[in-house]
Structures are given as structure tokens and as C-alpha cells.
Amino acid sequence: MISSSQLVLGGGLALGSVFWVELVRDLYHVLAHIWAPVGQLHAWHHRVFRRDLTPVSEEIYRKAHWYNDVPEALVMLTFGLLFWGLLLSLSVPTAWLGLAGCLYTLSFLGAAIARGLGLPYAEELTDLTHRPGAFTELPGDWWVNRPYHWRHHFENQEAYYCGTFTLVDKLMGTALSLKGKRVAVTGASGTLGRALLTELHQAGAKAIALTSSSESLSIGIHQQDVPLPTVTWQIGAEADLLDTLKKVDILVLNHGINVHGDRTPEAIHKSYEINTFSQQRLMALFLSTVETNQDRVRKEIWVNTSEAEVSPAVSPLYELSKRALGDLVTLQRLDAPIVIRKLILGPFKSALNPVGVMSANWVAKRIVGGARRDFRNIIVTINPLTYVLFPIKEFFVASYFKLFSRGA
């Protein structure tokens, strides 16, 4: 009779073997982009599809499966058998359950052979990440879907390597590529704005400064000034940015104000107008530019909602206006056609917060690093409670909004 501990061990071995072969597949894919012998086989996979994911030809489609998918599955199967052999050599109880990864791999091998032979319905039933048609969901967060894999083909072949789970891409920082993307940052003349523009430039993005200042901005790279495309705008005139936003891939909403202890009617109006309503107008404007499949995959919004969403900032109006912004973003993310990330930042030293304890450059590095790992909520703070409280708050608020509101 099998004991409960053996059942738990066996279940763990089965899941572990599946995860192991998926890890092998992702690493094999990475290898194909850095080692020519494997890359020559994998190149067939990148010859198959047009940008709308329709095959270039039936002949190339079939050959791609014989030259790429079948060898890939055989490598997975080999390492799956090695995993099972290791369990046997260690006399692990229920070692036979370690064959689950091999059975899992055989489904991929069988599907690849069926597609290579051109069997009826094999493509429709088994090649799900390459089906043509409009994207109806966001790029996957932890699971690879069509929009996620499209980016590997047509955005950056040196990123988005994963086949089923996105874990390897998250660990490698290849779950979001910034290379060549046009990224516009509001509040560009501020301390964090400049730091973000610098990090984005170094990540390969085409950084654009959106500022209320009339002066063109530049950033320091390797002790040299690098001028940036600079667009001047004013609060209340967000619509003037429409033509610029049509050409932007990622909009970073970073402008804001802190009136500290002021609670006059003027301070209330100013805080909400800048910290909440201006940001909402820009979000709506940017969302209106999302029209095509490519827009849904490439365009994003990053919103600096601040740690004030869940903890005091010793500035009541800053807290209230930022919490309102944060809740509105949570609401809008339920129906947004593109990814909207929150930047939940603790106190960093700036003109708005001269007593901040974190460096803006340090914060900017972690924001860009978190985005490249595709974190939808990027928390950067020295307060450990925020890492616990914010996910709980976000889950319950999003669930409440989903239950008691309706989308378009």
C-alpha cells in the first residue's frame, strides 16, 4: 500500500519531471540563438510565419517541424529519460512517476510529427501559439500565449524564449524587450524622470522626454551628454500629445506633485488635477491609439502610483490623490487592451521628497529590471511590509471591482 508521504513524493516527482523537460526546452531554444549548429535548425521556425501568423508556405511549414520541433522534442525526451534514470539510480520510491515528463514530451513529439506529415487538423489542434487572428488577450504573465510568442518572432528574437511557462524569461530578464521601443516618460525633468530615461536608453529603448520645461533635455552616458527628443506639454493640455503618443510604444506616467501638509481648497484641486486626473486623461488618450494586433502586443502604460497606495506618506493629499489613481488603474486594468504596470515606489530622494532615503538611480534600475522580468506590479521600497500588503490589497480591490462593475 502506498503511504501518503509516497503519494506526495510521487506527485512532486511527476510535476518536477514536467517542469524539468520544459526547462530543457527553453534552454535549448536559448542555445539555438547563440550556437550556430542548433541555430541552423531553429532558423526554419523563423522562416515560417508572416506577421499575421499565417504560414509563408505549406512546404516550409512542414519542414520547420522536421528540422526544429522534432529535434527539440527528442532533446527534451533524452533529458527526461536521464531524469528518470537518476531517480532509479538513487532508489527513489515511486521513481516511475518521474516518467511523467517523458509522456508529456511524447505529446509534443507526436504533434510535431503530425504537423510535419500534414495530417488533417494537426495544425489547428496542436500549434496554438501560432494561430492567426486578432489577439483577444494580453501577453501571458506566467503562461506563454499567442501574443507573448508573437513578440519572439516579430519584435525581438533575443527575448521571449519560453515555450509554455515564462519562468526562464523572467529569470533571464528577457520576458519584456525594450530594445528599439519608443518609451515616453512624463515628469522627465524631475530626478526620477531623468534616471528612468537614462536606464531606458541603456536598455536599448528610444527614450522620449515629456516635460513642462521649455528646455531640451539630455542625459549623461559615459561622461557624455546625450540629447533626447523632448516634447513640452502642460497639465490640462494632454490632448496636444495625441500625435506624439500615436508613435509611442510605452508611456511612463511619472509626473506628480506633493503639497505636503497643505490642505487648502487650492491644494486639494492641484493634487487631484496633477496626481490623478491628468494621468487618467493621458491613459485614455494613449489607449485610444491602440488599434492593431501589433499595438496590443507592443504598447504598454507604466503608472507611478507610489507606496502611498498602502502606507502613509506623511502628506495626506499626496496619499489621497495617489490612492485614487491606484484604484482607478486597478479598475481600468480589468478591461485594458494592453498591459498596464504599476510602479509602487517607496521614498526616494527628489525635489518632491528631499528626505527620501533611496537613490533615484537605484530605483530606476529596479523599475527597468522589474519590467524586463514582466512584473505587472513593480515594488521598489525599503519597507518590507509593502511587499506583503500591496499584493493583498490589489487582489481584494481588483476582485471587488470585478464583481460589482461592468466593462464596456
N, C-alpha and C positions, 0 to 999 in steps of 0.2 A: 504494500500500500504506500502511495506517495504522500509524504508529510507536507504540511502547509509551507514549511521552510523550503522544501524542494520545489514546490509549485511556484513560490516567489522567485527562487533562483532560476528556475526554468523559464519563467516569463521574462525575467531580466535578460537571460541569455538570448532568447528569441528576439526581443526588441533590440538588444545590443548588436546582434548579428546583422539586423536590417540596417541599423544606423552605421555599422562598420562598412558595409558594401556601398552605402550612399556616400560615405566619406571617401572611399576609394574612387568612386565615380567622379566626384568633384575634383579631387586631386589629379586624377587622370586628365580631366578637362583643363585644369591649370597647366599641367605638363604639356598638353597639346599646343598651348600658346607660347611656350618658351623653348621647346625641344623639337627641332625640325622633323626627325623621323616620325614622331607621332603627329606633329602638326600637318604633315603632308596628307595623312589620312583624314584628319579633322577638317582640313580645308574644304573637303567635299560638302560638309554640313553647311558651310557658309556660302556655298555656291548655289544652294537650292532655292532660296526664297526671295521674292520681291518684297518691297516694304509693306505691302498689304498682306504678306504671308501666303500668297498664292505661289505654287511651285513654278520655277522657270521652265522646267520640262519634266515629263514623267520619267524619262531615261535618267536624268541627273538625280531626281528624287530617289529612284530605286538604288542607284549606285551609291549614293550617300549613306544609305543604311548598311550596305555590304561593307563599305570602306570605313565607316565611322561607328555606327551604332552597334553592329555585331562585334567588332573587336573590343569596344568599350564594355559590352556586357560580358564578354569572355574574360576580360581582366577582372571585372567585379566577381565573376564566378570563381576564378582562381583564388583570389584573396578570401572569398567566402569559405572555400574549402580549407584554406590554410588556417582560418579562424577555428573551424570545426576540428581540424587535426590538432591544434594547440589544446583545445578543451579535452580531447581524448587523451593526449599525452600527459595531461595533468590529472587525469582520472576524475574529472569534474562530474558530479551526479547530474543526470538529465542532460548530458552533453549533446545528445541527439537533437535537442531543441536549438542548438547552435546552427543547424542546417536551415533554419528559417530564412536566413539571409540568402542562401543559395536558391531556395524555392522562389523567393522574392525576385532574385536576379533572373531566374529562368523565365519569368513572365515578361521581362524586358527583352530577353534574348529571343523568345518566341515571337513577340510583337515586331521586333526589328526584322526577323527573317520573313514574317508575313508581309511586311511593307516592302521589303526587298523583292519579294516574289510578285508583288502587285495583287495580292489576294483581295477580293471584294470586301469593302467596309473596314479593312485593316487600318487604313489611314484615319478614317473618321472616329474609330473606336479607341485607338491607342496613341495617336500623335496629338494629344490635346493641347500642348503648349504651342503648336504651330498651326492651329486652325485659323483661317481668315475670318474677317468680320469685325464689326465695331467692338471696342473694348467696353465692357459693361461693369468692370470692377477696377479698383485701384491696383497698382503693382503690389504683389503679395508682400506681407511683412515677414512672416516666418515660413511661408509656403511659396514655392515658385508657381506662378500662373502665366498666362499669355502675355500680359503687359510687362511683367518682370523679365521674361525671357526675350521679348522683342528688343529690349534695350541692349542685350548682349549682341544681337545680330546687327542692329542699325544705329546704336548710339555709341557704344564703346566695347570692342571685343576684348579689351583688357580688364573687364569687370563683369559682374553678374554671371559668375561661372556655375553656380549651383544648379542642380537638376531637379530636386524635389524639396529639400529643406534649404533655407538660406543661411544656415549657421556658419558655414565656411566663409561665405562672403562677408558676414558680419565680423568674424574674427580677423579677416584679412583687410577689412576696410574697403571692400570692393562691392558692397551692397548698394552704393549710390556713387556714380561717377560725376564729378564736377568738371571734368576736362572739356574745355570748349564751350561750356554753358554760359549764357549771359545772365549774370546774377546782379540784381539791383538792390542796393541797401539804402533804406531811409535813415535819417539821423547820421548821415555819412561824415559830417564834420565833427561829431562827438568822439569821445575816447574809444568806446566800444565799436562805433561805426568804422573808424579808421583801422582798428585792429582786425575787424572782420574782413574788411576789404583787402588787407594785407594777406591774411590767411587764405582767402578765396583765390587771390591772384596766385599764390604759391601752390595751390591745389590744382592749378590749370584752368580756373574759371576766367571768363572775361568780366571783370568786376566793373560795375557802373555805380557812380555815386549820385544819390538823390539827396539834395540838401537845400536848406533855406538860405544858405550863404551864397553870395553872388560871385565868390571866388572859385576858380577851378581847383580841384583837389588833386593831390598826388600822394603817393605812399613811398616809404623808404624800403628799398630792396637791395641788400648787399651794399649799403652805404651809397646808393644812388637813388635819386628821385625818379619815380615812375609816374607820369601823368595819367590820370584816369578820365574817362568820359564822364562829364559832370552835368547833371540836369538840375536846374534850380526850380523849386516849386514852393508854394505856401499853403499852410493849413487853410482849408476851405476851397482851395482851387485844385483838388485832386483830379478832377476831370481833365485838366490840362495835360495830365501824364498819360492819357489813353494811348496815344501814338507810340510813346516810349514803351509802355507795358506790353503792347502787342508784340514787340520784338524781344521781350524778356522771358527767360526760362524759369528763373527762380526770383521771387520777390521776398526780400527780408524786411519785415516791418520792425524797425528798431527805434523810431523816434518816440520821444516822450517828454514829460515834464514832471517835476517834483516840487510842489509848493510847500513842502514840509509842514509846519504847524498852522499855516494859514487856512481859515475856514470861512472866509468871506464869500458872498454870492459870486463875486468875480473869480475867486479861486476855484469854486465848485465848477463853474462854467468852463473855465480854462482847462482844468484837469480832465473832465469828461470829454471835452471837444478834442483835445490832443491825444489823450491816452486811450480813448475808447472810440469815439465817433469817426475821427479822421482815419483810424486804422480800419474800421468797418467799411468806410467808403472806398478805400483803396483795395480792400479784399474783394468787394463787389465788382469794382472796376476790372480787377485782374481776372476774376472768374468769368467775366463777360468775354474775355479774349480766348477762352478755351473752346475750340471748335472741332478739331480733328483728333483722330487716334493719336497722332504724334504729340499734340498738345496735352492730352490726358496722361501721357507717359512721361513727358519731359518737364512740364510745368509744375511748380510747387510754390507754396507760401510758407515762410517761416515767421512765426509771430513771437516777439519777446513779451510774454505775459508776466514774467517775473515770479520770484518766490513769494511775492505778496499774495498769490492765489491761495496759499495755505498757511502763511505765517505773518506776524506783524512786521511792518517796515518802519515803525515809529514815524509814520506820516499818514494819517487817516485818509486823506483824499487820494493819495497815491495808491493806497491799498484798495479803496472802494472802486476807483476807476479801472485799475488793473484786474481786479476780480471780475468786474463786469465784462471787460474784454475777454478774460479767460473763459467765462461761462458762455459768452456768445460764440467763441471759437469752438468750444466743445459742441454746442448746438449745431453749428454750421458743418462741422466735420461729419455729421451723420449723413449728409446728402452731397457733400462736395465731390465734384468730378475729378479732383486732383488731390494729391497728398498735401495736408496742412500740418506742419510740425509746430509744436510749442517749444519755446526756449524758456525754461524755468530757471532763472538765474538768481543766485544769491548776491550779497553786497560786494560789488567791485568798485574800485576807486575811479571816480569820474567827477565831472563838474556837477552832476546831479547829486552825487553822494561822495563828498570829499573824504569821508571817514570810512569808505569801503575797504575791506580787508583783502580782497583778491585783486590780482593784476588783470587789466582788460585783455592784455595779450594772452595770458594763461587761459582766460575764459573763452576767448575767440578760438584758440587751438582746440579746446574741448568741444565747442559747438560744431566746428567743421568736422572733427573726428567722429562725433556722435552722428552727424548727418551721413557721413560716408559709411557708417555701420547701420544706416537706415533706422535709427531710433526715432520714433514718431514724437516722443516726449523727451527732450534733451535737458537733463537736470545737471546744473553746474553750481555747486554750493559747498560751503564748509559745514553746513548744518545737516547732520545725519538724519534728523527727523524728517526732512523734506523728502528724502528718498523713500521713506515709508509712507508718509501721509499723502503725498501727491497722487501716487497711483490709486490709493484707496478712494480719495476724493474724486478723481477723474472717472473711476469706474462707476461709482454710485450716481454722480451727476449725469454722466452720459446715459446710464440706464434709465434714470428718471426722465430725462428729456426724450429718450426713445419711446418710452411708454406713454407719455402724456402730450406728445406733439406729433404733427404730421408733416411729411415732406411735400415738396411740390409734385 
